[in-house]
Amino acid sequence: MGGQERSRAQEREFKLLKEISQKFKEMASSIDRYLEASIPVEMNIDEVEERFPKDLRDQLVFEESDQFIFVRPRGYLGTETFSRIASIVRDELKGEYVSAGKESHFRIKK
C-alpha cells in the first residue's frame, strides 16, 4: 500500500469517525432533552415561588400539602395577570388551575 493510498484511507476513516462522533453528540442531546422532560423532579415551595417575578409573587399566597404546592391569589388578578400566572404554572411548573369559586387556585405536583 503506497503512501497516497494510506493517506486516503486515513482520511476516509477520519471522516467516518467524525460523523459517528457527531451522531453520538446528537443522540446524547436528544436523551438529555427527553430526561429533562420526563424525569419527575420534586419541587419545593421556595423553588415554585422563585419562578414568579416579584410583581406576581406579591399577589399570591403559596401553601403546600404532602402532594401539592398551592398558589392562591390574594385578590382579584385581572385577565392579564391571571394569564401570566397560568402560563408559568402550566408551562414551567407543569401544574394546573383548579376552578372552585372563591377557593380557586393553581396546583403543582411536588
Residue frames as qw, qx, qy, qz and C-alpha x, y, z in Angstrom:
[[0.000, 0.891, 0.454, 0.000, 0.00, 0.00, 0.00],
 [0.447, 0.405, -0.007, 0.798, 1.53, 3.28, -1.10],
 [0.196, -0.209, -0.407, 0.867, 1.70, 6.44, 0.95],
 [0.289, -0.041, -0.210, -0.933, -1.06, 8.15, -1.06],
 [0.577, -0.277, -0.687, -0.343, -3.44, 5.19, -0.68],
 [0.457, -0.304, -0.670, 0.500, -2.77, 5.08, 3.06],
 [0.021, -0.104, -0.175, 0.979, -3.46, 8.79, 3.31],
 [0.457, -0.163, -0.412, -0.771, -6.82, 8.43, 1.52],
 [0.607, -0.308, -0.732, -0.014, -7.77, 5.52, 3.74],
 [0.333, -0.253, -0.528, 0.739, -6.87, 7.53, 6.84],
 [0.167, -0.015, -0.067, -0.984, -8.87, 10.49, 5.52],
 [0.567, -0.261, -0.578, -0.525, -11.95, 8.29, 4.96],
 [0.566, -0.304, -0.701, 0.310, -11.51, 6.77, 8.40],
 [0.162, -0.133, -0.328, 0.921, -11.22, 10.23, 9.96],
 [0.357, -0.130, -0.267, -0.886, -14.39, 11.44, 8.18],
 [0.626, -0.300, -0.680, -0.237, -16.28, 8.35, 9.30],
 [0.470, -0.285, -0.616, 0.565, -15.15, 8.78, 12.91],
 [0.018, 0.029, 0.113, -0.993, -16.09, 12.46, 12.77],
 [0.506, -0.224, -0.448, -0.702, -19.60, 11.57, 11.51],
 [0.629, -0.318, -0.704, 0.086, -20.00, 8.93, 14.22],
 [0.310, -0.163, -0.460, 0.816, -18.88, 11.41, 16.86],
 [0.235, -0.085, -0.095, -0.964, -21.42, 13.99, 15.63],
 [0.611, -0.284, -0.591, -0.444, -24.23, 11.39, 15.69],
 [0.545, -0.289, -0.675, 0.405, -23.32, 10.44, 19.28],
 [0.091, -0.076, -0.259, 0.958, -23.47, 14.11, 20.29],
 [0.430, -0.164, -0.320, -0.828, -26.90, 14.46, 18.67],
 [0.652, -0.303, -0.684, -0.122, -28.15, 11.31, 20.41],
 [0.414, -0.211, -0.577, 0.672, -26.79, 12.47, 23.77],
 [0.121, -0.020, 0.060, -0.991, -28.51, 15.83, 23.33],
 [0.573, -0.232, -0.498, -0.609, -31.81, 14.11, 22.48],
 [0.620, -0.283, -0.703, 0.203, -31.51, 11.85, 25.51],
 [0.223, -0.110, -0.417, 0.874, -30.79, 14.84, 27.77],
 [0.338, -0.114, -0.140, -0.924, -33.89, 16.67, 26.48],
 [0.656, -0.258, -0.630, -0.325, -36.02, 13.57, 26.98],
 [0.538, -0.238, -0.664, 0.462, -34.77, 13.05, 30.53],
 [0.039, -0.015, -0.248, 0.968, -35.29, 16.69, 31.46],
 [0.479, -0.136, -0.263, -0.827, -38.87, 16.50, 30.24],
 [0.762, -0.191, -0.518, -0.339, -39.81, 13.14, 31.70],
 [0.528, -0.082, -0.697, 0.478, -37.96, 12.54, 34.96],
 [0.378, -0.832, -0.326, -0.242, -40.08, 13.81, 37.81],
 [0.379, 0.243, -0.421, 0.788, -38.24, 16.31, 39.93],
 [0.347, -0.686, -0.607, 0.203, -39.77, 17.05, 43.30],
 [0.109, 0.652, 0.036, 0.749, -40.46, 20.75, 43.63],
 [0.352, -0.426, -0.592, 0.587, -40.30, 22.60, 46.90],
 [0.021, 0.888, 0.443, -0.121, -42.26, 25.71, 47.80],
 [0.259, -0.731, 0.187, 0.603, -39.22, 28.01, 47.57],
 [0.321, -0.062, 0.689, 0.647, -38.44, 26.86, 44.02],
 [0.159, 0.664, 0.696, 0.222, -42.04, 27.47, 42.99],
 [0.116, -0.904, -0.224, 0.345, -42.06, 30.98, 44.49],
 [0.341, -0.533, 0.384, 0.672, -38.79, 31.84, 42.73],
 [0.375, 0.287, 0.718, 0.511, -40.33, 31.09, 39.32],
 [0.071, 0.861, 0.488, 0.124, -42.64, 34.10, 39.68],
 [0.297, 0.454, -0.086, 0.835, -41.43, 37.67, 39.20],
 [0.142, -0.157, -0.581, 0.786, -41.79, 39.83, 42.31],
 [0.357, -0.002, -0.065, -0.932, -44.78, 41.75, 40.93],
 [0.699, -0.144, -0.554, -0.428, -46.72, 38.48, 40.60],
 [0.513, -0.065, -0.762, 0.391, -45.34, 36.87, 43.76],
 [0.042, -0.016, 0.419, -0.907, -46.66, 39.78, 45.83],
 [0.589, -0.034, -0.133, -0.797, -50.20, 38.99, 44.60],
 [0.785, -0.005, -0.585, -0.205, -50.04, 35.32, 45.57],
 [0.601, -0.526, 0.506, -0.327, -50.06, 33.06, 48.62],
 [0.578, 0.335, -0.740, -0.077, -48.03, 29.84, 48.47],
 [0.694, -0.363, 0.467, -0.411, -49.03, 26.82, 50.57],
 [0.410, 0.335, -0.829, -0.183, -48.15, 23.15, 50.48],
 [0.886, -0.221, 0.190, -0.360, -49.51, 19.74, 51.34],
 [0.704, -0.303, 0.620, 0.169, -47.89, 16.32, 51.16],
 [0.664, 0.310, 0.599, 0.324, -48.53, 16.06, 47.42],
 [0.344, 0.745, 0.358, 0.446, -49.03, 19.58, 46.09],
 [0.240, -0.253, -0.144, 0.926, -47.92, 23.18, 46.24],
 [0.144, 0.781, 0.606, 0.044, -50.90, 25.53, 46.01],
 [0.216, 0.001, 0.088, 0.972, -50.72, 29.00, 44.54],
 [0.010, -0.737, -0.672, 0.073, -53.69, 31.13, 45.58],
 [0.184, 0.576, 0.132, 0.785, -54.43, 34.73, 44.62],
 [0.166, -0.216, -0.532, 0.802, -54.61, 37.32, 47.42],
 [0.341, 0.552, 0.313, -0.694, -57.42, 39.01, 45.50],
 [0.704, 0.647, 0.273, -0.111, -58.80, 39.58, 42.03],
 [0.618, -0.262, 0.431, 0.602, -56.00, 39.16, 39.47],
 [0.384, 0.714, -0.146, -0.567, -57.47, 40.51, 36.26],
 [0.908, 0.401, 0.080, -0.087, -57.17, 38.81, 32.90],
 [0.498, 0.730, -0.429, 0.190, -53.57, 39.73, 32.04],
 [0.236, -0.587, 0.687, -0.356, -52.15, 38.87, 35.46],
 [0.853, -0.043, 0.438, -0.280, -54.12, 35.63, 35.60],
 [0.846, 0.524, -0.098, -0.015, -52.75, 34.69, 32.15],
 [0.249, 0.725, -0.586, 0.262, -49.16, 35.39, 33.20],
 [0.485, -0.403, 0.684, -0.368, -49.54, 33.25, 36.32],
 [0.906, 0.183, 0.286, -0.251, -51.34, 30.47, 34.45],
 [0.685, 0.650, -0.328, 0.034, -48.59, 30.40, 31.84],
 [0.014, 0.619, -0.719, 0.316, -45.86, 29.97, 34.47],
 [0.665, -0.186, 0.609, -0.390, -47.83, 27.30, 36.34],
 [0.896, 0.343, 0.192, -0.207, -48.75, 25.36, 33.22],
 [0.697, 0.664, -0.254, 0.090, -45.65, 25.73, 31.05],
 [0.206, 0.651, -0.627, 0.375, -42.79, 25.89, 33.54],
 [0.325, -0.329, 0.726, -0.509, -44.15, 24.06, 36.57],
 [0.333, -0.055, -0.888, -0.312, -46.44, 21.55, 34.82],
 [0.130, 0.231, 0.722, -0.639, -49.29, 22.50, 37.13],
 [0.064, -0.485, -0.737, -0.467, -52.95, 23.21, 36.61],
 [0.250, -0.207, 0.155, -0.933, -55.72, 25.62, 37.51],
 [0.141, -0.365, -0.910, 0.136, -58.49, 24.36, 39.79],
 [0.249, -0.352, -0.186, -0.883, -61.70, 26.35, 39.36],
 [0.380, -0.405, -0.802, 0.220, -63.60, 26.31, 42.65],
 [0.196, -0.896, -0.337, -0.214, -65.24, 29.71, 43.04],
 [0.214, -0.921, 0.245, -0.212, -63.64, 31.66, 45.89],
 [0.750, -0.464, 0.459, 0.108, -61.42, 28.64, 46.57],
 [0.798, 0.591, -0.033, 0.110, -59.96, 28.59, 43.04],
 [0.435, -0.746, 0.449, 0.228, -56.22, 28.03, 42.94],
 [0.612, 0.574, -0.537, -0.088, -53.30, 26.71, 40.96],
 [0.860, -0.378, 0.333, -0.078, -51.93, 23.31, 41.92],
 [0.441, 0.661, -0.607, -0.015, -48.45, 21.99, 41.25],
 [0.970, -0.189, -0.155, 0.015, -47.46, 18.40, 41.97],
 [0.403, -0.798, 0.441, 0.080, -44.39, 18.15, 44.17]]
